[in-house]
Amino acid sequence: MLYSAPVRQRLVELAAAARTRGDGGAFVVALREFDHRLRVYPQFGEPLVDLLAEAGQVRLGAVPPLAMRYGVLEERRLVLVAVPPVLLPKRVEE
């Protein structure tokens, strides 16, 4: 699995933003879960578009409070995360 440099930088920024708003722990758990899922079963997210150059898809996955778009190249068993991730709105405790 490959995370681009802009994605890695954005994850650092999002971790700081999550800590500031009070859900830094949830962010760390989500990031670890995301990484695990992408390594074990990258097809867990919703398919957005099929790739034309080779067999694969662009998918959208979410493990609150984190969402990422990523490419899955199935024949090469490669996952590419190149689009900066998004911090989802904080869950309201009831």
N, CA, C and O atoms as a GROMACS GRO file, in nm:
protein
  376
    1MET      N    1   0.085  -0.117   0.000
    1MET     CA    2   0.000   0.000   0.000
    1MET      C    3   0.090   0.123   0.000
    1MET      O    4   0.192   0.128   0.068
    2LEU      N    5   0.048   0.221  -0.078
    2LEU     CA    6   0.127   0.344  -0.090
    2LEU      C    7   0.043   0.465  -0.053
    2LEU      O    8  -0.065   0.487  -0.108
    3TYR      N    9   0.095   0.545   0.040
    3TYR     CA   10   0.035   0.674   0.075
    3TYR      C   11   0.124   0.782   0.012
    3TYR      O   12   0.245   0.782   0.034
    4SER      N   13   0.066   0.871  -0.066
    4SER     CA   14   0.146   0.978  -0.126
    4SER      C   15   0.192   1.074  -0.017
    4SER      O   16   0.136   1.078   0.092
    5ALA      N   17   0.294   1.152  -0.048
    5ALA     CA   18   0.345   1.252   0.048
    5ALA      C   19   0.237   1.352   0.088
    5ALA      O   20   0.226   1.383   0.207
    6PRO      N   21   0.156   1.404  -0.006
    6PRO     CA   22   0.048   1.497   0.037
    6PRO      C   23  -0.053   1.430   0.130
    6PRO      O   24  -0.106   1.495   0.220
    7VAL      N   25  -0.079   1.302   0.111
    7VAL     CA   26  -0.171   1.230   0.200
    7VAL      C   27  -0.110   1.218   0.339
    7VAL      O   28  -0.178   1.242   0.439
    8ARG      N   29   0.016   1.181   0.345
    8ARG     CA   30   0.083   1.169   0.477
    8ARG      C   31   0.083   1.303   0.550
    8ARG      O   32   0.056   1.308   0.670
    9GLN      N   33   0.112   1.411   0.477
    9GLN     CA   34   0.111   1.544   0.538
    9GLN      C   35  -0.029   1.581   0.586
    9GLN      O   36  -0.046   1.636   0.694
   10ARG      N   37  -0.129   1.550   0.505
   10ARG     CA   38  -0.268   1.582   0.542
   10ARG      C   39  -0.311   1.502   0.664
   10ARG      O   40  -0.386   1.553   0.747
   11LEU      N   41  -0.267   1.379   0.675
   11LEU     CA   42  -0.300   1.299   0.794
   11LEU      C   43  -0.244   1.362   0.920
   11LEU      O   44  -0.310   1.361   1.025
   12VAL      N   45  -0.124   1.416   0.912
   12VAL     CA   46  -0.064   1.486   1.027
   12VAL      C   47  -0.150   1.606   1.064
   12VAL      O   48  -0.179   1.630   1.181
   13GLU      N   49  -0.192   1.682   0.962
   13GLU     CA   50  -0.276   1.800   0.986
   13GLU      C   51  -0.412   1.761   1.045
   13GLU      O   52  -0.461   1.827   1.136
   14LEU      N   53  -0.471   1.656   0.992
   14LEU     CA   54  -0.602   1.611   1.042
   14LEU      C   55  -0.593   1.558   1.184
   14LEU      O   56  -0.685   1.577   1.263
   15ALA      N   57  -0.483   1.491   1.217
   15ALA     CA   58  -0.464   1.443   1.354
   15ALA      C   59  -0.461   1.560   1.451
   15ALA      O   60  -0.520   1.553   1.559
   16ALA      N   61  -0.393   1.668   1.413
   16ALA     CA   62  -0.388   1.787   1.499
   16ALA      C   63  -0.526   1.850   1.511
   16ALA      O   64  -0.567   1.891   1.620
   17ALA      N   65  -0.599   1.858   1.400
   17ALA     CA   66  -0.734   1.914   1.404
   17ALA      C   67  -0.827   1.829   1.490
   17ALA      O   68  -0.908   1.883   1.565
   18ALA      N   69  -0.816   1.698   1.480
   18ALA     CA   70  -0.899   1.609   1.561
   18ALA      C   71  -0.866   1.624   1.710
   18ALA      O   72  -0.957   1.626   1.793
   19ARG      N   73  -0.738   1.636   1.743
   19ARG     CA   74  -0.700   1.658   1.884
   19ARG      C   75  -0.760   1.789   1.935
   19ARG      O   76  -0.811   1.795   2.047
   20THR      N   77  -0.754   1.892   1.852
   20THR     CA   78  -0.805   2.023   1.892
   20THR      C   79  -0.955   2.018   1.919
   20THR      O   80  -1.003   2.082   2.012
   21ARG      N   81  -1.028   1.944   1.839
   21ARG     CA   82  -1.173   1.940   1.857
   21ARG      C   83  -1.218   1.832   1.955
   21ARG      O   84  -1.336   1.820   1.985
   22GLY      N   85  -1.122   1.755   2.006
   22GLY     CA   86  -1.154   1.661   2.113
   22GLY      C   87  -1.176   1.517   2.074
   22GLY      O   88  -1.219   1.437   2.157
   23ASP      N   89  -1.148   1.481   1.950
   23ASP     CA   90  -1.162   1.340   1.913
   23ASP      C   91  -1.034   1.284   1.851
   23ASP      O   92  -1.038   1.205   1.756
   24GLY      N   93  -0.922   1.326   1.907
   24GLY     CA   94  -0.793   1.277   1.859
   24GLY      C   95  -0.777   1.128   1.877
   24GLY      O   96  -0.720   1.061   1.791
   25GLY      N   97  -0.827   1.075   1.987
   25GLY     CA   98  -0.819   0.931   2.011
   25GLY      C   99  -0.897   0.853   1.907
   25GLY      O  100  -0.850   0.751   1.857
   26ALA      N  101  -1.016   0.900   1.875
   26ALA     CA  102  -1.099   0.834   1.774
   26ALA      C  103  -1.031   0.841   1.637
   26ALA      O  104  -1.041   0.747   1.558
   27PHE      N  105  -0.962   0.952   1.610
   27PHE     CA  106  -0.891   0.965   1.483
   27PHE      C  107  -0.780   0.860   1.472
   27PHE      O  108  -0.766   0.795   1.368
   28VAL      N  109  -0.703   0.843   1.577
   28VAL     CA  110  -0.594   0.745   1.576
   28VAL      C  111  -0.649   0.604   1.556
   28VAL      O  112  -0.595   0.527   1.478
   29VAL      N  113  -0.757   0.572   1.627
   29VAL     CA  114  -0.820   0.440   1.612
   29VAL      C  115  -0.868   0.422   1.468
   29VAL      O  116  -0.848   0.316   1.409
   30ALA      N  117  -0.932   0.525   1.412
   30ALA     CA  118  -0.983   0.517   1.275
   30ALA      C  119  -0.869   0.500   1.175
   30ALA      O  120  -0.880   0.420   1.082
   31LEU      N  121  -0.761   0.573   1.192
   31LEU     CA  122  -0.648   0.562   1.100
   31LEU      C  123  -0.587   0.422   1.105
   31LEU      O  124  -0.554   0.366   1.001
   32ARG      N  125  -0.572   0.366   1.223
   32ARG     CA  126  -0.519   0.230   1.235
   32ARG      C  127  -0.614   0.129   1.169
   32ARG      O  128  -0.570   0.037   1.100
   33GLU      N  129  -0.744   0.146   1.192
   33GLU     CA  130  -0.842   0.056   1.133
   33GLU      C  131  -0.843   0.068   0.981
   33GLU      O  132  -0.851  -0.032   0.909
   34PHE      N  133  -0.836   0.191   0.932
   34PHE     CA  134  -0.831   0.215   0.789
   34PHE      C  135  -0.710   0.145   0.728
   34PHE      O  136  -0.723   0.074   0.628
   35ASP      N  137  -0.595   0.165   0.788
   35ASP     CA  138  -0.473   0.103   0.737
   35ASP      C  139  -0.486  -0.049   0.736
   35ASP      O  140  -0.447  -0.114   0.639
   36HIS      N  141  -0.540  -0.105   0.842
   36HIS     CA  142  -0.560  -0.250   0.850
   36HIS      C  143  -0.654  -0.297   0.740
   36HIS      O  144  -0.624  -0.395   0.671
   37ARG      N  145  -0.767  -0.230   0.723
   37ARG     CA  146  -0.863  -0.271   0.620
   37ARG      C  147  -0.803  -0.262   0.480
   37ARG      O  148  -0.825  -0.350   0.397
   38LEU      N  149  -0.729  -0.156   0.453
   38LEU     CA  150  -0.670  -0.141   0.320
   38LEU      C  151  -0.568  -0.251   0.292
   38LEU      O  152  -0.550  -0.291   0.177
   39ARG      N  153  -0.502  -0.298   0.395
   39ARG     CA  154  -0.404  -0.406   0.377
   39ARG      C  155  -0.471  -0.542   0.362
   39ARG      O  156  -0.425  -0.626   0.284
   40VAL      N  157  -0.580  -0.565   0.436
   40VAL     CA  158  -0.644  -0.696   0.438
   40VAL      C  159  -0.756  -0.708   0.334
   40VAL      O  160  -0.765  -0.808   0.263
   41TYR      N  161  -0.841  -0.607   0.325
   41TYR     CA  162  -0.956  -0.613   0.235
   41TYR      C  163  -0.986  -0.473   0.181
   41TYR      O  164  -1.079  -0.407   0.228
   42PRO      N  165  -0.908  -0.428   0.083
   42PRO     CA  166  -0.923  -0.290   0.034
   42PRO      C  167  -1.055  -0.261  -0.035
   42PRO      O  168  -1.088  -0.145  -0.057
   43GLN      N  169  -1.132  -0.364  -0.070
   43GLN     CA  170  -1.259  -0.342  -0.135
   43GLN      C  171  -1.370  -0.306  -0.036
   43GLN      O  172  -1.487  -0.305  -0.073
   44PHE      N  173  -1.336  -0.275   0.089
   44PHE     CA  174  -1.438  -0.247   0.189
   44PHE      C  175  -1.517  -0.120   0.160
   44PHE      O  176  -1.632  -0.109   0.203
   45GLY      N  177  -1.461  -0.026   0.089
   45GLY     CA  178  -1.529   0.101   0.062
   45GLY      C  179  -1.627   0.090  -0.055
   45GLY      O  180  -1.644  -0.015  -0.116
   46GLU      N  181  -1.690   0.202  -0.083
   46GLU     CA  182  -1.785   0.209  -0.193
   46GLU      C  183  -1.711   0.235  -0.324
   46GLU      O  184  -1.627   0.325  -0.330
   47PRO      N  185  -1.742   0.159  -0.429
   47PRO     CA  186  -1.678   0.186  -0.558
   47PRO      C  187  -1.732   0.316  -0.618
   47PRO      O  188  -1.852   0.340  -0.619
   48LEU      N  189  -1.641   0.399  -0.669
   48LEU     CA  190  -1.679   0.525  -0.732
   48LEU      C  191  -1.668   0.517  -0.883
   48LEU      O  192  -1.757   0.563  -0.955
   49VAL      N  193  -1.559   0.459  -0.932
   49VAL     CA  194  -1.536   0.452  -1.076
   49VAL      C  195  -1.440   0.336  -1.106
   49VAL      O  196  -1.348   0.307  -1.030
   50ASP      N  197  -1.465   0.271  -1.219
   50ASP     CA  198  -1.372   0.168  -1.265
   50ASP      C  199  -1.257   0.235  -1.339
   50ASP      O  200  -1.277   0.333  -1.410
   51LEU      N  201  -1.138   0.182  -1.320
   51LEU     CA  202  -1.021   0.234  -1.390
   51LEU      C  203  -1.018   0.179  -1.533
   51LEU      O  204  -1.062   0.067  -1.558
   52LEU      N  205  -0.965   0.258  -1.623
   52LEU     CA  206  -0.961   0.217  -1.763
   52LEU      C  207  -0.825   0.161  -1.804
   52LEU      O  208  -0.819   0.071  -1.888
   53ALA      N  209  -0.718   0.212  -1.748
   53ALA     CA  210  -0.584   0.172  -1.790
   53ALA      C  211  -0.550   0.029  -1.746
   53ALA      O  212  -0.478  -0.042  -1.816
   54GLU      N  213  -0.602  -0.012  -1.631
   54GLU     CA  214  -0.583  -0.149  -1.585
   54GLU      C  215  -0.694  -0.184  -1.488
   54GLU      O  216  -0.765  -0.096  -1.439
   55ALA      N  217  -0.710  -0.313  -1.461
   55ALA     CA  218  -0.820  -0.358  -1.377
   55ALA      C  219  -0.810  -0.299  -1.237
   55ALA      O  220  -0.709  -0.317  -1.168
   56GLY      N  221  -0.912  -0.228  -1.198
   56GLY     CA  222  -0.916  -0.170  -1.065
   56GLY      C  223  -1.027  -0.069  -1.053
   56GLY      O  224  -1.103  -0.045  -1.146
   57GLN      N  225  -1.034  -0.010  -0.936
   57GLN     CA  226  -1.138   0.088  -0.906
   57GLN      C  227  -1.083   0.198  -0.817
   57GLN      O  228  -0.984   0.180  -0.745
   58VAL      N  229  -1.151   0.311  -0.824
   58VAL     CA  230  -1.135   0.415  -0.723
   58VAL      C  231  -1.250   0.393  -0.626
   58VAL      O  232  -1.365   0.377  -0.667
   59ARG      N  233  -1.218   0.391  -0.497
   59ARG     CA  234  -1.318   0.363  -0.394
   59ARG      C  235  -1.316   0.472  -0.289
   59ARG      O  236  -1.218   0.545  -0.275
   60LEU      N  237  -1.424   0.480  -0.216
   60LEU     CA  238  -1.437   0.573  -0.104
   60LEU      C  239  -1.466   0.491   0.020
   60LEU      O  240  -1.565   0.417   0.026
   61GLY      N  241  -1.380   0.505   0.119
   61GLY     CA  242  -1.399   0.434   0.244
   61GLY      C  243  -1.407   0.532   0.359
   61GLY      O  244  -1.347   0.640   0.356
   62ALA      N  245  -1.483   0.494   0.459
   62ALA     CA  246  -1.496   0.579   0.578
   62ALA      C  247  -1.490   0.494   0.704
   62ALA      O  248  -1.558   0.392   0.716
   63VAL      N  249  -1.409   0.538   0.796
   63VAL     CA  250  -1.405   0.486   0.932
   63VAL      C  251  -1.407   0.612   1.018
   63VAL      O  252  -1.303   0.672   1.043
   64PRO      N  253  -1.526   0.653   1.062
   64PRO     CA  254  -1.538   0.782   1.132
   64PRO      C  255  -1.437   0.796   1.245
   64PRO      O  256  -1.419   0.705   1.325
   65PRO      N  257  -1.373   0.912   1.250
   65PRO     CA  258  -1.402   1.037   1.180
   65PRO      C  259  -1.317   1.061   1.055
   65PRO      O  260  -1.289   1.176   1.021
   66LEU      N  261  -1.275   0.955   0.986
   66LEU     CA  262  -1.184   0.968   0.873
   66LEU      C  263  -1.247   0.908   0.747
   66LEU      O  264  -1.308   0.802   0.752
   67ALA      N  265  -1.231   0.977   0.634
   67ALA     CA  266  -1.276   0.926   0.505
   67ALA      C  267  -1.164   0.944   0.403
   67ALA      O  268  -1.095   1.046   0.402
   68MET      N  269  -1.147   0.844   0.316
   68MET     CA  270  -1.042   0.851   0.215
   68MET      C  271  -1.090   0.791   0.084
   68MET      O  272  -1.169   0.696   0.081
   69ARG      N  273  -1.041   0.849  -0.026
   69ARG     CA  274  -1.056   0.791  -0.159
   69ARG      C  275  -0.924   0.724  -0.193
   69ARG      O  276  -0.817   0.777  -0.163
   70TYR      N  277  -0.932   0.608  -0.256
   70TYR     CA  278  -0.810   0.534  -0.286
   70TYR      C  279  -0.832   0.447  -0.408
   70TYR      O  280  -0.946   0.410  -0.440
   71GLY      N  281  -0.725   0.413  -0.475
   71GLY     CA  282  -0.731   0.326  -0.590
   71GLY      C  283  -0.687   0.186  -0.554
   71GLY      O  284  -0.592   0.167  -0.478
   72VAL      N  285  -0.758   0.088  -0.607
   72VAL     CA  286  -0.724  -0.052  -0.586
   72VAL      C  287  -0.692  -0.112  -0.723
   72VAL      O  288  -0.779  -0.121  -0.810
   73LEU      N  289  -0.568  -0.151  -0.741
   73LEU     CA  290  -0.525  -0.218  -0.865
   73LEU      C  291  -0.523  -0.368  -0.834
   73LEU      O  292  -0.428  -0.420  -0.778
   74GLU      N  293  -0.629  -0.432  -0.873
   74GLU     CA  294  -0.654  -0.569  -0.828
   74GLU      C  295  -0.550  -0.670  -0.874
   74GLU      O  296  -0.505  -0.752  -0.795
   75GLU      N  297  -0.512  -0.665  -1.001
   75GLU     CA  298  -0.417  -0.765  -1.052
   75GLU      C  299  -0.281  -0.753  -0.984
   75GLU      O  300  -0.212  -0.853  -0.965
   76ARG      N  301  -0.243  -0.631  -0.949
   76ARG     CA  302  -0.114  -0.610  -0.882
   76ARG      C  303  -0.127  -0.613  -0.730
   76ARG      O  304  -0.028  -0.605  -0.658
   77ARG      N  305  -0.251  -0.626  -0.682
   77ARG     CA  306  -0.278  -0.626  -0.536
   77ARG      C  307  -0.214  -0.503  -0.471
   77ARG      O  308  -0.143  -0.513  -0.371
   78LEU      N  309  -0.241  -0.387  -0.531
   78LEU     CA  310  -0.181  -0.262  -0.487
   78LEU      C  311  -0.291  -0.163  -0.453
   78LEU      O  312  -0.390  -0.149  -0.526
   79VAL      N  313  -0.272  -0.094  -0.342
   79VAL     CA  314  -0.364   0.012  -0.300
   79VAL      C  315  -0.286   0.142  -0.300
   79VAL      O  316  -0.178   0.151  -0.241
   80LEU      N  317  -0.341   0.244  -0.366
   80LEU     CA  318  -0.278   0.375  -0.374
   80LEU      C  319  -0.370   0.478  -0.311
   80LEU      O  320  -0.485   0.495  -0.353
   81VAL      N  321  -0.319   0.548  -0.211
   81VAL     CA  322  -0.394   0.657  -0.149
   81VAL      C  323  -0.324   0.785  -0.190
   81VAL      O  324  -0.217   0.818  -0.137
   82ALA      N  325  -0.385   0.857  -0.285
   82ALA     CA  326  -0.320   0.976  -0.340
   82ALA      C  327  -0.401   1.103  -0.319
   82ALA      O  328  -0.347   1.213  -0.331
   83VAL      N  329  -0.529   1.089  -0.287
   83VAL     CA  330  -0.616   1.204  -0.265
   83VAL      C  331  -0.616   1.235  -0.114
   83VAL      O  332  -0.640   1.144  -0.034
   84PRO      N  333  -0.591   1.360  -0.075
   84PRO     CA  334  -0.589   1.392   0.067
   84PRO      C  335  -0.719   1.350   0.138
   84PRO      O  336  -0.829   1.376   0.088
   85PRO      N  337  -0.706   1.285   0.254
   85PRO     CA  338  -0.823   1.239   0.329
   85PRO      C  339  -0.903   1.356   0.388
   85PRO      O  340  -0.860   1.471   0.386
   86VAL      N  341  -1.020   1.321   0.441
   86VAL     CA  342  -1.112   1.420   0.496
   86VAL      C  343  -1.145   1.382   0.640
   86VAL      O  344  -1.163   1.264   0.672
   87LEU      N  345  -1.153   1.482   0.725
   87LEU     CA  346  -1.199   1.464   0.862
   87LEU      C  347  -1.350   1.488   0.863
   87LEU      O  348  -1.396   1.597   0.832
   88LEU      N  349  -1.425   1.385   0.900
   88LEU     CA  350  -1.570   1.396   0.903
   88LEU      C  351  -1.614   1.479   1.023
   88LEU      O  352  -1.538   1.494   1.119
   89PRO      N  353  -1.736   1.533   1.020
   89PRO     CA  354  -1.785   1.610   1.134
   89PRO      C  355  -1.783   1.524   1.261
   89PRO      O  356  -1.804   1.403   1.257
   90LYS      N  357  -1.757   1.590   1.371
   90LYS     CA  358  -1.750   1.521   1.500
   90LYS      C  359  -1.888   1.468   1.536
   90LYS      O  360  -1.989   1.536   1.521
   91ARG      N  361  -1.889   1.345   1.585
   91ARG     CA  362  -2.014   1.284   1.631
   91ARG      C  363  -2.062   1.355   1.757
   91ARG      O  364  -1.983   1.390   1.845
   92VAL      N  365  -2.190   1.374   1.764
   92VAL     CA  366  -2.250   1.436   1.882
   92VAL      C  367  -2.289   1.325   1.978
   92VAL      O  368  -2.366   1.235   1.943
   93GLU      N  369  -2.236   1.331   2.099
   93GLU     CA  370  -2.270   1.232   2.202
   93GLU      C  371  -2.410   1.257   2.251
   93GLU      O  372  -2.450   1.372   2.275
   94GLU      N  373  -2.486   1.149   2.266
   94GLU     CA  374  -2.624   1.165   2.315
   94GLU      C  375  -2.631   1.134   2.461
   94GLU      O  376  -2.738   1.142   2.520
   0.00000   0.00000   0.00000
